[in-house]
């Protein structure tokens, strides 16, 4: 049972990291660049339900502040690594998809 609770705390912290990513990167970049930024529409749609989910989970689970902050730190580090990796792979994957979509004669 304890392992399940720790796993859920890490999931909650990861969800918080993704929510912060939606707010801080996509929405603020959209305001800064005064134009469309990929991901801003899904960020706007999902940010309020994400905050509500985190609030409800906090009320149900009753974790200590130290546990939440530690889990959030780990989740933010993992999220930064994953998002950076995915952004670096976008060019390669785009070329791969374009190559696959070309009609062979």
Backbone as a printed PyTorch tensor [residue, N CA C, xyz], in Angstrom:
tensor([[[  0.8270,  -1.1960,   0.0000],
         [  0.0000,   0.0000,   0.0000],
         [  0.8660,   1.2530,   0.0000]],

        [[  1.9630,   1.2430,   0.7720],
         [  2.8320,   2.4060,   0.8410],
         [  3.4580,   2.7140,  -0.5150]],

        [[  3.8390,   1.6940,  -1.2550],
         [  4.3970,   1.8810,  -2.5870],
         [  3.3740,   2.5210,  -3.5120]],

        [[  2.1240,   2.1060,  -3.4060],
         [  1.0610,   2.6770,  -4.2310],
         [  0.8770,   4.1590,  -3.9200]],

        [[  0.9430,   4.5180,  -2.6440],
         [  0.7800,   5.9230,  -2.2530],
         [  1.9420,   6.7560,  -2.7800]],

        [[  3.1780,   6.2610,  -2.6520],
         [  4.3400,   6.9890,  -3.1570],
         [  4.2590,   7.1480,  -4.6610]],

        [[  3.8020,   6.1090,  -5.3420],
         [  3.6520,   6.1680,  -6.7910],
         [  2.6100,   7.2170,  -7.1710]],

        [[  1.5140,   7.2720,  -6.4140],
         [  0.4860,   8.2570,  -6.7140],
         [  0.9930,   9.6700,  -6.4620]],

        [[  1.8220,   9.8570,  -5.4390],
         [  2.3980,  11.1690,  -5.1600],
         [  3.2810,  11.6080,  -6.3160]],

        [[  4.0710,  10.7010,  -6.8640],
         [  4.9210,  11.0430,  -7.9970],
         [  4.0760,  11.3600,  -9.2290]],

        [[  2.9770,  10.6290,  -9.4140],
         [  2.0830,  10.9210, -10.5340],
         [  1.4640,  12.3020, -10.3730]],

        [[  1.0510,  12.6200,  -9.1570],
         [  0.4660,  13.9300,  -8.8930],
         [  1.4890,  15.0320,  -9.1480]],

        [[  2.7040,  14.8160,  -8.7040],
         [  3.7600,  15.7970,  -8.9080],
         [  4.0830,  15.9510, -10.3950]],

        [[  4.0740,  14.8560, -11.1320],
         [  4.2980,  14.9270, -12.5810],
         [  3.1850,  15.7060, -13.2560]],

        [[  1.9780,  15.4870, -12.8050],
         [  0.8310,  16.2180, -13.3550],
         [  0.9710,  17.7080, -13.0650]],

        [[  1.4630,  18.0440, -11.8700],
         [  1.7040,  19.4470, -11.5320],
         [  2.7700,  20.0410, -12.4390]],

        [[  3.8190,  19.2830, -12.7130],
         [  4.8870,  19.7690, -13.5920],
         [  4.3610,  20.0260, -15.0000]],

        [[  3.5110,  19.1530, -15.4970],
         [  2.9300,  19.3470, -16.8320],
         [  2.0050,  20.5590, -16.8340]],

        [[  1.2370,  20.7380, -15.7640],
         [  0.3510,  21.8950, -15.6650],
         [  1.1610,  23.1860, -15.6460]],

        [[  2.2320,  23.2170, -14.8740],
         [  3.0930,  24.4010, -14.8600],
         [  3.7280,  24.6390, -16.2280]],

        [[  4.0820,  23.5750, -16.9200],
         [  4.6270,  23.6870, -18.2780],
         [  3.6080,  24.3370, -19.2080]],

        [[  2.3360,  23.9200, -19.0730],
         [  1.2910,  24.5130, -19.9230],
         [  1.1560,  26.0070, -19.6490]],

        [[  1.1790,  26.3730, -18.3770],
         [  0.9920,  27.7860, -18.0180],
         [  2.2230,  28.6080, -18.3620]],

        [[  3.3720,  28.1760, -17.8810],
         [  4.5750,  28.9880, -18.0090],
         [  5.1530,  29.0260, -19.4140]],

        [[  5.0980,  27.9300, -20.1080],
         [  5.7090,  27.9310, -21.4360],
         [  4.7270,  28.3060, -22.5370]],

        [[  3.6940,  27.5250, -22.7150],
         [  2.8120,  27.7450, -23.8530],
         [  2.0240,  29.0470, -23.7450]],

        [[  1.3960,  29.2940, -22.6160],
         [  0.5570,  30.4900, -22.4920],
         [  1.3880,  31.7670, -22.4390]],

        [[  2.4420,  31.7690, -21.6400],
         [  3.2570,  32.9850, -21.5390],
         [  4.0450,  33.2530, -22.8210]],

        [[  4.4710,  32.2040, -23.5090],
         [  5.1490,  32.4150, -24.8010],
         [  4.1990,  33.0020, -25.8250]],

        [[  2.9460,  32.5900, -25.7680],
         [  1.9480,  33.1300, -26.6840],
         [  1.7770,  34.6340, -26.4580]],

        [[  1.7520,  35.0520, -25.2070],
         [  1.6380,  36.4770, -24.8850],
         [  2.9160,  37.2120, -25.2780]],

        [[  4.0520,  36.6140, -25.0050],
         [  5.3360,  37.2620, -25.3010],
         [  5.5380,  37.4690, -26.8050]],

        [[  5.2400,  36.4450, -27.6080],
         [  5.4570,  36.5270, -29.0450],
         [  4.2700,  37.1190, -29.7900]],

        [[  3.1800,  37.3790, -29.0860],
         [  1.9740,  37.9850, -29.6600],
         [  1.4940,  37.2310, -30.8960]],

        [[  1.4550,  35.9270, -30.7790],
         [  0.9950,  35.0810, -31.8710],
         [  0.7600,  33.6700, -31.3770]],

        [[  0.4460,  32.7990, -32.3090],
         [  0.1490,  31.4090, -31.9710],
         [  1.4180,  30.6590, -31.6130]],

        [[  1.3500,  29.9010, -30.5460],
         [  2.4260,  29.0090, -30.1280],
         [  1.8280,  27.6060, -30.0890]],

        [[  2.4690,  26.6150, -30.7300],
         [  1.9080,  25.2550, -30.6960],
         [  1.6600,  24.7860, -29.2570]],

        [[  0.4920,  24.2450, -29.0410],
         [  0.1360,  23.7410, -27.7250],
         [ -0.6680,  24.7010, -26.8860]],

        [[ -0.8240,  25.9510, -27.3420],
         [ -1.5250,  26.9340, -26.5150],
         [ -3.0210,  26.6310, -26.4130]],

        [[ -3.6190,  26.1170, -27.4530],
         [ -5.0580,  25.8160, -27.4150],
         [ -5.3370,  24.6840, -26.4320]],

        [[ -4.5680,  23.6090, -26.5010],
         [ -4.7720,  22.5220, -25.5430],
         [ -4.4210,  22.9690, -24.1300]],

        [[ -3.4580,  23.8580, -23.9800],
         [ -3.1250,  24.3790, -22.6550],
         [ -4.2830,  25.1570, -22.0620]],

        [[ -4.8990,  26.0030, -22.8640],
         [ -6.0410,  26.7910, -22.3850],
         [ -7.1940,  25.8700, -22.0020]],

        [[ -7.4280,  24.8400, -22.7990],
         [ -8.5350,  23.9190, -22.5340],
         [ -8.2790,  23.1040, -21.2620]],

        [[ -7.0560,  22.6630, -21.0510],
         [ -6.7670,  21.7230, -19.9680],
         [ -6.2510,  22.3410, -18.6810]],

        [[ -5.9220,  23.6170, -18.6420],
         [ -5.3110,  24.1770, -17.4380],
         [ -6.2910,  24.2320, -16.2610]],

        [[ -7.5200,  24.6430, -16.4740],
         [ -8.4790,  24.7080, -15.3580],
         [ -8.8560,  23.3230, -14.8240]],

        [[ -9.1670,  22.3410, -15.6980],
         [ -9.4020,  20.9970, -15.1560],
         [ -8.1720,  20.4270, -14.4420]],

        [[ -6.9840,  20.7680, -14.9060],
         [ -5.7580,  20.2780, -14.2650],
         [ -5.6170,  20.8470, -12.8580]],

        [[ -5.8600,  22.1270, -12.7130],
         [ -5.7770,  22.7570, -11.3950],
         [ -6.8420,  22.1750, -10.4720]],

        [[ -8.0400,  21.9740, -10.9760],
         [ -9.1170,  21.3860, -10.1700],
         [ -8.7430,  19.9800,  -9.7140]],

        [[ -8.1840,  19.1740, -10.6090],
         [ -7.7660,  17.8140, -10.2630],
         [ -6.7050,  17.8260,  -9.1610]],

        [[ -5.7210,  18.7060,  -9.2900],
         [ -4.6690,  18.7930,  -8.2770],
         [ -5.2370,  19.2300,  -6.9270]],

        [[ -6.1640,  20.1750,  -6.9380],
         [ -6.7870,  20.6410,  -5.7000],
         [ -7.5660,  19.5130,  -5.0250]],

        [[ -8.3550,  18.7780,  -5.7990],
         [ -9.1400,  17.6660,  -5.2380],
         [ -8.2300,  16.5560,  -4.7080]],

        [[ -7.1700,  16.2400,  -5.4340],
         [ -6.2400,  15.2010,  -4.9850],
         [ -5.5830,  15.6050,  -3.6670]],

        [[ -5.2650,  16.8750,  -3.5290],
         [ -4.6590,  17.3580,  -2.2850],
         [ -5.6230,  17.2000,  -1.1110]],

        [[ -6.8850,  17.4940,  -1.3220],
         [ -7.8890,  17.3750,  -0.2560],
         [ -8.1120,  15.9160,   0.1560]],

        [[ -8.0060,  15.0000,  -0.7730],
         [ -8.2730,  13.5870,  -0.4900],
         [ -7.0700,  12.8980,   0.1520]],

        [[ -5.8470,  13.1990,  -0.3070],
         [ -4.6770,  12.4080,   0.0650],
         [ -3.9280,  12.8840,   1.3090]],

        [[ -3.9550,  14.1660,   1.6330],
         [ -3.3270,  14.7200,   2.8410],
         [ -1.8320,  14.3950,   2.9580]],

        [[ -1.0510,  14.8000,   1.9760],
         [  0.4010,  14.6360,   2.0520],
         [  1.0220,  15.8040,   2.8060]],

        [[  2.2190,  15.6000,   3.3340],
         [  2.9340,  16.6970,   3.9760],
         [  3.5120,  17.6090,   2.8910]],

        [[  3.7730,  18.8420,   3.2800],
         [  4.3060,  19.8120,   2.3270],
         [  5.6710,  19.3690,   1.8170]],

        [[  6.5030,  18.8340,   2.6940],
         [  7.8290,  18.3620,   2.2800],
         [  7.7570,  17.2480,   1.2460]],

        [[  6.8220,  16.3170,   1.4280],
         [  6.6620,  15.2150,   0.4710],
         [  6.2330,  15.7390,  -0.8880]],

        [[  5.3030,  16.6750,  -0.8960],
         [  4.8080,  17.2300,  -2.1540],
         [  5.9090,  18.0080,  -2.8680]],

        [[  6.6490,  18.8310,  -2.1270],
         [  7.7160,  19.6220,  -2.7560],
         [  8.8310,  18.7360,  -3.3010]],

        [[  9.2020,  17.7030,  -2.5600],
         [ 10.2380,  16.7840,  -3.0440],
         [  9.7680,  16.0520,  -4.3020]],

        [[  8.5390,  15.5570,  -4.2810],
         [  7.9990,  14.8610,  -5.4460],
         [  7.8840,  15.8120,  -6.6360]],

        [[  7.5000,  17.0580,  -6.3770],
         [  7.4000,  18.0400,  -7.4630],
         [  8.7640,  18.3420,  -8.0610]],

        [[  9.7790,  18.4330,  -7.2190],
         [ 11.1340,  18.6690,  -7.7200],
         [ 11.5750,  17.5410,  -8.6430]],

        [[ 11.3640,  16.3160,  -8.2150],
         [ 11.7150,  15.1660,  -9.0520],
         [ 10.9090,  15.1780, -10.3540]],

        [[  9.6130,  15.4610, -10.2310],
         [  8.7470,  15.4670, -11.4170],
         [  9.1360,  16.5730, -12.3860]],

        [[  9.4830,  17.7400, -11.8740],
         [  9.8900,  18.8440, -12.7500],
         [ 11.1750,  18.4770, -13.4840]],

        [[ 12.1250,  17.8810, -12.7900],
         [ 13.3790,  17.4670, -13.4350],
         [ 13.1000,  16.4370, -14.5280]],

        [[ 12.2830,  15.4350, -14.2260],
         [ 11.9410,  14.4190, -15.2330],
         [ 11.1840,  15.0260, -16.4080]],

        [[ 10.2620,  15.9360, -16.1080],
         [  9.4820,  16.5670, -17.1740],
         [ 10.3760,  17.4060, -18.0820]],

        [[ 11.3080,  18.1460, -17.5100],
         [ 12.2310,  18.9520, -18.3200],
         [ 13.0600,  18.0470, -19.2250]],

        [[ 13.5350,  16.9380, -18.6970],
         [ 14.3250,  15.9950, -19.5090],
         [ 13.4770,  15.4300, -20.6460]],

        [[ 12.2650,  15.0010, -20.3260],
         [ 11.4030,  14.3960, -21.3430],
         [ 11.0040,  15.4120, -22.4030]],

        [[ 10.5830,  16.6030, -21.9810],
         [ 10.1420,  17.6160, -22.9490],
         [ 11.3020,  18.0840, -23.8140]],

        [[ 12.4790,  18.2620, -23.2150],
         [ 13.6540,  18.6510, -24.0030],
         [ 13.9880,  17.5800, -25.0370]],

        [[ 13.9370,  16.3260, -24.6360],
         [ 14.2050,  15.2270, -25.5600],
         [ 13.1920,  15.2180, -26.7060]],

        [[ 11.9240,  15.3690, -26.3820],
         [ 10.8900,  15.3750, -27.4290],
         [ 11.0500,  16.5590, -28.3680]],

        [[ 11.3750,  17.7360, -27.8420],
         [ 11.5790,  18.9000, -28.6980],
         [ 12.7990,  18.7090, -29.5920]],

        [[ 13.8380,  18.0620, -29.0910],
         [ 15.0240,  17.7910, -29.9090],
         [ 14.7400,  16.7550, -30.9940]],

        [[ 13.8130,  15.8370, -30.7350],
         [ 13.4700,  14.8070, -31.7160],
         [ 12.4800,  15.2850, -32.7740]],

        [[ 11.8810,  16.4560, -32.5820],
         [ 10.8470,  16.9170, -33.5140],
         [ 11.3530,  17.0340, -34.9480]],

        [[ 12.5390,  17.5770, -35.1390],
         [ 13.0720,  17.7180, -36.4930],
         [ 13.2750,  16.3740, -37.1650]],

        [[ 13.8760,  15.4540, -36.4470],
         [ 14.1160,  14.1160, -36.9880],
         [ 12.7980,  13.4140, -37.3080]],

        [[ 11.8560,  13.4770, -36.3710],
         [ 10.5700,  12.8120, -36.5920],
         [  9.7890,  13.4630, -37.7230]],

        [[  9.9120,  14.7820, -37.8500],
         [  9.2380,  15.4860, -38.9430],
         [  9.7850,  15.0160, -40.3010]],

        [[ 11.0990,  14.8960, -40.4050],
         [ 11.7040,  14.4050, -41.6530],
         [ 11.2900,  12.9650, -41.9340]],

        [[ 11.2410,  12.1570, -40.9010],
         [ 10.8350,  10.7600, -41.0420],
         [  9.3930,  10.6560, -41.5260]],

        [[  8.5050,  11.4490, -40.9600],
         [  7.0990,  11.4410, -41.3730],
         [  6.9570,  11.9660, -42.7940]],

        [[  7.7000,  13.0260, -43.1390],
         [  7.6510,  13.5610, -44.4980],
         [  8.1510,  12.5180, -45.4990]],

        [[  9.2400,  11.8490, -45.1770],
         [  9.7750,  10.8170, -46.0570],
         [  8.7720,   9.6940, -46.2320]],

        [[  8.1230,   9.2990, -45.1540],
         [  7.1270,   8.2320, -45.2060],
         [  5.8980,   8.6370, -46.0340]],

        [[  5.5630,   9.9390, -45.9910],
         [  4.3540,  10.3930, -46.6820],
         [  4.5540,  10.6230, -48.1760]],

        [[  5.7980,  10.6680, -48.6370],
         [  6.0520,  10.8810, -50.0610],
         [  5.5500,   9.6910, -50.8700]],

        [[  4.9930,  10.0150, -52.0380],
         [  4.4890,   8.9790, -52.9130],
         [  5.6490,   8.3940, -53.7060]],

        [[  5.7910,   7.0720, -53.6640],
         [  6.8790,   6.4260, -54.4110],
         [  6.3720,   6.0880, -55.8150]],

        [[  7.2270,   6.3560, -56.7960],
         [  6.8470,   6.0870, -58.1830],
         [  7.5360,   4.8710, -58.6980]]])
